[in-house]
């Protein structure tokens, strides 16, 4: 409330001047004082007052741009600094601030243009990063890589740079090329569970399930949410590594929350079957039939399980029954005969 009261009093408290330039300078001075005292809202009103008296007061426009940035009023800050740039296209403050402002507001072409101008004027920093990241957001991954590689040399401690390079390779489905960059990003910032999880997914896609499991577990340790997708992805890597018991334990956790998920039930049944645990496999395929009595493939696999257990007569009957329901399963039977059961 006190700021509101002060704003209402601005017009009455400050004397008016006959000459616009003097009035503009007066309000500029008062705006600078308020800015230095971090009274940004008051300062913004004073700068605007200064600009009313003298529209081309570049110092007032700079001051307004600065306090608007502090208040995160980025569109207003852009307008102010653009006025400065109109008066002087090579104003170093305006060029630098506009590069960041356009970057923060996701105006990628403008961010690239002003960052390249920073480079031409040899001012500021982060220009290569801003350009590279902007190209990445525009899905121009080739240009992104060029500028981000340079940015990485300039700021080797910035984990966002190798992360963005890694994501560029992921977007191009080049998971092996992405891996060292995503690992570097995790090394530079091991607190971000989401990025660690993305690193795990990338290793699983290579596939390199040993490292995938390591990063999945680290992601959970760093606070990444262990939801159904997390458990299913981790289970896939455990299965690839032959650690079936761990795989099944995870899938059962998911099944508790998704008891009617037929694909999940089939996966658990299939893993038990491959492990030679035919009774357990039959139990899970039976659950599929509980939800879908016309699921011929589940019935066929139950038949195979009985044959594996030694009850060939019952198993063959069930397989034949499944084939009647779905003739395409005949090919599975023929395949089993060819390779031997």
C-alpha positions in Angstrom: 0.0 0.0 0.0 2.8 2.4 0.8 4.1 2.0 -2.9 0.6 2.9 -4.1 0.5 5.9 -1.9 3.9 7.1 -3.1 2.8 6.7 -6.7 -0.3 8.8 -6.2 1.9 11.4 -4.6 4.5 11.5 -7.3 2.6 14.1 -9.4 1.9 16.3 -6.4 5.2 16.0 -4.6 7.5 16.8 -7.5 7.5 20.3 -8.9 6.7 20.8 -12.6 9.1 22.5 -14.9 8.4 24.6 -17.9 11.1 23.0 -20.0 10.5 19.3 -21.0 14.2 18.5 -21.0 14.7 19.7 -17.4 11.6 17.8 -16.3 12.7 14.7 -18.0 16.1 14.9 -16.3 14.5 15.5 -12.9 12.3 12.4 -13.1 15.2 10.4 -14.5 17.3 11.3 -11.4 14.4 10.4 -9.1 13.9 7.1 -11.0 17.6 6.3 -10.6 17.3 6.9 -6.8 14.3 4.6 -6.5 16.1 2.0 -8.6 19.2 2.1 -6.4 16.9 1.6 -3.4 15.3 -1.4 -5.2 11.9 0.3 -5.3 11.3 -0.9 -8.8 7.6 -0.2 -9.2 8.1 3.4 -8.1 11.2 3.7 -10.3 9.3 2.4 -13.4 6.7 5.1 -12.9 9.3 7.8 -12.6 11.2 6.6 -15.7 7.9 6.6 -17.6 7.3 10.2 -16.4 10.7 11.1 -17.6 10.0 9.6 -21.0 6.7 11.5 -21.3 8.7 14.7 -21.1 11.4 13.5 -23.5 10.6 10.4 -25.6 14.2 10.0 -26.8 15.7 10.0 -23.3 17.8 6.9 -23.8 18.9 6.8 -20.1 15.3 6.8 -19.0 14.5 4.0 -21.4 17.5 2.0 -20.2 16.4 2.5 -16.6 12.9 1.5 -17.4 14.2 -1.6 -19.2 16.3 -2.5 -16.2 13.5 -2.3 -13.6 11.1 -4.1 -15.8 13.7 -7.0 -16.1 13.9 -7.0 -12.3 10.2 -7.2 -12.0 10.2 -9.9 -14.8 8.0 -7.7 -17.0 9.9 -8.9 -20.0 7.6 -7.5 -22.8 7.8 -4.0 -21.3 11.6 -4.4 -21.0 11.9 -5.3 -24.6 9.9 -2.3 -25.7 12.1 0.0 -23.6 15.4 -1.4 -24.9 14.1 -1.4 -28.5 13.6 2.3 -28.1 17.3 2.6 -27.0 18.4 0.5 -30.0 16.4 2.6 -32.4 18.3 5.7 -31.3 21.6 3.9 -31.2 21.7 0.4 -32.9 25.2 -0.2 -31.4 24.2 0.6 -27.8 26.0 -2.2 -26.0 23.5 -2.4 -23.1 20.5 -2.6 -25.4 22.1 -5.2 -27.7 23.1 -7.4 -24.7 19.8 -7.1 -22.8 17.7 -7.7 -25.9 19.6 -10.9 -26.7 18.8 -12.2 -23.2 15.2 -10.9 -23.2 14.3 -12.5 -26.5 15.9 -15.7 -25.4 13.9 -15.8 -22.1 10.7 -15.1 -24.0 11.4 -17.8 -26.6 11.8 -15.4 -29.5 14.5 -17.6 -31.1 15.2 -15.7 -34.3 15.5 -12.4 -32.5 17.7 -14.0 -29.8 20.0 -15.3 -32.5 20.2 -12.0 -34.3 21.1 -10.0 -31.2 23.5 -12.6 -29.9 25.3 -12.6 -33.3 25.4 -8.8 -33.0 27.0 -9.2 -29.5 29.7 -11.4 -31.1 30.3 -8.8 -33.9 30.6 -6.1 -31.3 32.8 -8.3 -29.0 30.6 -7.7 -26.0 28.9 -9.7 -23.3 29.0 -13.5 -22.8 26.8 -16.5 -23.4 26.3 -15.6 -27.0 27.3 -19.0 -28.4 25.1 -20.7 -25.8 22.1 -18.5 -26.6 22.5 -19.1 -30.3 23.1 -22.8 -30.0 20.1 -23.3 -27.6 17.9 -21.2 -29.9 18.8 -23.3 -32.9 18.0 -26.4 -30.9 14.6 -25.1 -30.0 14.1 -24.5 -33.7 15.1 -28.1 -34.4 18.2 -27.0 -36.4 20.4 -29.5 -34.6 23.4 -29.1 -37.0 23.7 -25.4 -36.3 23.0 -26.0 -32.6 25.9 -28.4 -32.3 28.3 -26.0 -33.9 27.6 -23.2 -31.5 27.1 -25.3 -28.4 30.5 -27.0 -28.9 32.1 -23.5 -28.8 29.9 -22.6 -25.8 31.2 -25.7 -23.9 34.8 -24.5 -24.3 33.8 -21.1 -23.0 31.8 -22.4 -20.0 32.8 -26.0 -19.2 31.0 -26.0 -15.9 27.6 -25.3 -17.5 25.8 -28.7 -17.5 23.0 -27.3 -19.7 25.3 -27.2 -22.7 26.2 -30.9 -22.9 22.6 -31.8 -22.0 21.3 -29.8 -25.0 23.9 -31.4 -27.3 22.9 -34.8 -26.0 19.2 -34.0 -26.6 20.0 -32.9 -30.1 21.5 -36.3 -30.9 18.5 -38.0 -29.2 16.2 -36.0 -31.5 18.2 -37.5 -34.4 17.9 -41.0 -32.9 21.7 -41.2 -32.6 21.7 -42.6 -29.0 25.3 -43.6 -29.0 26.5 -40.1 -29.9 24.1 -38.7 -27.3 25.4 -40.8 -24.4 28.7 -39.1 -23.5 27.1 -35.7 -23.5 24.2 -36.7 -21.3 26.7 -38.4 -19.0 28.7 -35.2 -18.9 25.6 -33.3 -18.0 24.8 -35.7 -15.1 28.4 -35.4 -13.9 28.2 -31.6 -13.8 24.8 -31.7 -12.1 23.9 -35.0 -10.4 21.0 -33.4 -8.5 18.5 -33.3 -11.4 16.5 -36.6 -11.3 14.7 -35.9 -14.5 17.9 -35.4 -16.6 19.4 -38.5 -15.0 16.3 -40.5 -16.0 16.6 -39.2 -19.6 20.2 -40.4 -19.5 19.0 -43.8 -18.4 16.4 -44.0 -21.2 19.1 -43.1 -23.7 21.3 -45.9 -22.6 18.4 -48.3 -22.8 17.8 -47.2 -26.4 21.4 -47.9 -27.5 21.0 -50.6 -25.9 23.3 -50.5 -23.0 21.1 -51.9 -20.2 23.9 -52.1 -17.6 24.4 -48.4 -17.6 20.7 -47.8 -18.1 20.0 -49.6 -14.8 22.7 -47.6 -13.0 21.2 -44.3 -14.1 17.6 -45.4 -13.4 18.5 -46.2 -9.8 20.5 -42.9 -9.5 17.5 -41.0 -10.8 15.2 -42.5 -8.2 17.9 -41.7 -5.5 17.9 -38.1 -6.7 14.1 -37.8 -6.3 12.8 -38.8 -9.7 9.2 -40.1 -9.3 9.1 -43.9 -9.4 5.8 -44.2 -11.2 4.5 -47.0 -13.4 6.5 -45.9 -16.4 9.7 -45.8 -14.3 9.2 -49.4 -13.1 8.3 -50.7 -16.5 11.3 -49.2 -18.1 13.6 -50.4 -15.4 12.1 -53.9 -15.6 12.8 -54.0 -19.4 16.5 -53.4 -18.7 16.6 -56.0 -15.9 15.0 -58.4 -18.3 17.6 -57.7 -21.0 20.3 -58.3 -18.4 18.8 -61.6 -17.5 17.8 -60.5 -14.0 14.3 -62.0 -14.3 13.4 -62.0 -10.6 14.0 -58.2 -10.3 12.1 -57.7 -13.5 9.1 -59.6 -12.3 9.1 -57.9 -8.9 8.9 -54.5 -10.6 6.1 -55.6 -13.0 4.1 -56.9 -10.1 4.3 -53.5 -8.5 2.8 -52.0 -11.6 0.2 -54.7 -11.8 -1.0 -53.8 -8.3 -2.1 -50.4 -9.8 -3.1 -51.8 -13.3 -4.6 -55.2 -12.6 -6.5 -55.3 -15.9 -3.6 -54.4 -18.1 -3.5 -57.3 -20.6 -0.1 -56.4 -22.1 1.4 -56.3 -18.6 -0.2 -59.6 -17.6 1.1 -61.2 -20.9 4.6 -59.9 -20.2 4.7 -61.4 -16.7 3.3 -64.7 -18.0 5.8 -64.8 -20.8 8.8 -64.1 -18.5 7.6 -67.0 -16.2 7.3 -69.2 -19.2 10.8 -68.4 -20.4 12.1 -69.1 -16.8 10.4 -72.5 -16.9 7.9 -71.6 -14.2 4.9 -72.9 -16.2 2.4 -73.0 -13.4 3.0 -69.3 -12.7 2.8 -68.6 -16.4 -0.5 -70.4 -16.7 -1.9 -68.4 -13.7 -1.2 -65.1 -15.5 -2.5 -66.2 -18.9 -5.6 -67.4 -17.0 -6.0 -63.8 -15.7 -6.0 -62.5 -19.2 -8.8 -65.0 -20.1 -10.7 -63.7 -17.1 -10.8 -60.2 -18.6 -10.9 -61.4 -22.3 -12.3 -64.8 -22.9 -11.7 -64.6 -26.6 -7.9 -64.0 -26.2 -6.8 -66.9 -28.3 -3.1 -66.3 -27.9 -3.3 -66.5 -24.1 -5.2 -69.8 -24.5 -2.6 -71.1 -26.9 0.3 -70.3 -24.6 -1.5 -72.0 -21.7 -1.6 -75.1 -24.0 2.1 -74.8 -24.7 2.7 -74.5 -20.9 0.8 -77.7 -20.2 2.9 -79.5 -22.9 6.1 -78.2 -21.3 4.8 -79.5 -18.0 4.4 -83.0 -19.5 0.6 -83.0 -20.0 0.9 -83.0 -23.8 -2.7 -84.3 -24.4 -4.3 -81.4 -22.5 -1.9 -79.0 -24.0 -2.5 -80.0 -27.6 -6.3 -79.8 -27.0 -6.0 -76.2 -25.7 -3.7 -75.2 -28.6 -6.1 -76.6 -31.1 -9.0 -74.9 -29.4 -7.1 -71.6 -29.6 -6.3 -72.2 -33.3 -10.1 -72.6 -34.0 -10.6 -69.2 -32.3 -7.8 -67.6 -34.3 -6.5 -69.6 -37.3 -3.5 -67.3 -37.6 -2.1 -69.2 -34.6 -1.5 -72.2 -36.9 1.7 -70.5 -37.9 2.9 -70.5 -34.3 2.2 -74.2 -34.1 4.1 -74.9 -37.3 7.0 -72.9 -36.0 7.1 -74.9 -32.8 7.0 -78.1 -34.8 9.9 -76.9 -37.1 12.2 -75.8 -34.3 11.1 -78.5 -31.8 9.5 -78.1 -28.5 
